[in-house]
Amino acid sequence: MAPGSKSSQGVRRSLLRILLVLFISGALLLAYFKSLPKIEPHVWSAIQGNFPPRSLSSLRNLRDALVGYSANYPVRTGLAVAFVYMGMQTFAIPGTTSLSLVLGALFGRWLGFTLVALTSTAGASCCYILSWGVGKPIAKAIWPERLASFQAEVAHRRKALLNYMLFLRMTPLLPNVFINVASPIVGVPLHTFAIATLLGCAPNNFVAANAGAHLGELNSMADLVSPRLMAFMGVMGVIALIPGLWKRTDMAKSVAESGPASSELDAKGSGKKET
């Protein structure tokens, strides 16, 4: 069988498995929603009409629809939003930023930020696990060159991998979807991936939750991304790389210092063998 035919078969099998996981996840999510206390028809209609929120007005409508229900059932509402968030992130469905705003609007700056940080880390980790299990053929078909480049970078920075992953999370060099899908394929351990996601995405998550808590002060969704924020994230990303650069510098110095001594030992050893 030709290599191209094997590759296409692998992609088809992966797609079928992902669809199966999506179906099971959707069924579990639906079962959870059915277990919730009764949602009034006008609230449910507002949720359906404004999800996923694509503008500030729909975001405010969604908040207004959920705020009363959330006050009565805070844990169940938080879990419902978190499960939807995780599902969207697991299957790389756009719109999780809007849900970060919703969590901030419903639960305030700090609790909202905590929920967003934990939920986004869990969702990204689920995407990692899904990719590890069935996503490799699809990723290789979509990003063959980018995957090879990422794998080389990961191998090169293996001794300071957490710093490198923090750098990627804090800067826009690689899309988050690509990082989530590619990391298990190129050998990034799950614990390193999860820690880097939790810490590296924290500034963005805080900005989103804080903006949700002050939703009335936003004029547009573009207000979430300011030049000051981008500059701050860039600086934090560079800082994350510094420990790795120090390690490489120290290793280079130690190799340079031990070079002459090791050469003499090699020479003595080779001389003994010759005799």
Disulfide bonds with the S-S distance in Angstrom:
none
